[in-house]
């Protein structure tokens, strides 16, 4: 079994920030830094005790709004398609 190496605190916090706030995939961040994905998931799990940050909240709100808009468009399209078939 290989010897584990410590990741510098600033690198760790930068990886967590990029994943949480910029949406960088965990697999990509792990590959870029030569660490295992489960290590990053562990870091994310340890920090998941409180409420989301404002940037996370705003990102999720934007995603939700975009999804609701898309669902609305698809609902209208489905309705038009059904009316044409009738």
C-alpha positions, -999 to 999 in steps of 0.1 A, spaced: 0 0 0 14 34 -10 21 62 14 -6 88 16 4 123 9 -12 154 24 -28 180 2 -20 216 11 -49 233 28 -51 261 2 -52 235 -26 -79 215 -8 -101 246 -2 -96 257 -39 -107 222 -51 -138 223 -28 -146 259 -40 -143 249 -77 -165 219 -72 -192 236 -51 -193 271 -66 -181 267 -102 -196 232 -108 -163 216 -118 -170 178 -118 -153 159 -90 -137 135 -115 -121 164 -134 -108 180 -102 -94 147 -89 -77 140 -123 -62 175 -124 -47 172 -89 -37 135 -91 -60 125 -61 -88 100 -58 -124 111 -63 -134 96 -29 -110 119 -12 -128 149 -26 -162 134 -18 -150 129 18 -140 166 20 -174 177 6 -192 154 31 -173 169 60 -183 204 50 -220 195 44 -232 202 80 -248 236 76 -269 255 52 -256 261 16 -235 292 9 -252 321 -8 -234 313 -41 -246 277 -39 -281 289 -31 -282 314 -60 -267 288 -84 -294 262 -74 -321 289 -77 -309 297 -113 -309 260 -122 -344 256 -108 -357 286 -127 -342 273 -159 -356 238 -154 -391 253 -147 -389 274 -179 -379 243 -199 -407 222 -183 -432 250 -193 -419 250 -229 -422 212 -231 -457 212 -217 -468 238 -242 -452 218 -271 -468 186 -259 -502 203 -256 -499 217 -292 -488 183 -305 -518 166 -289 -542 192 -303 -529 186 -338 -534 148 -335 -570 152 -323 
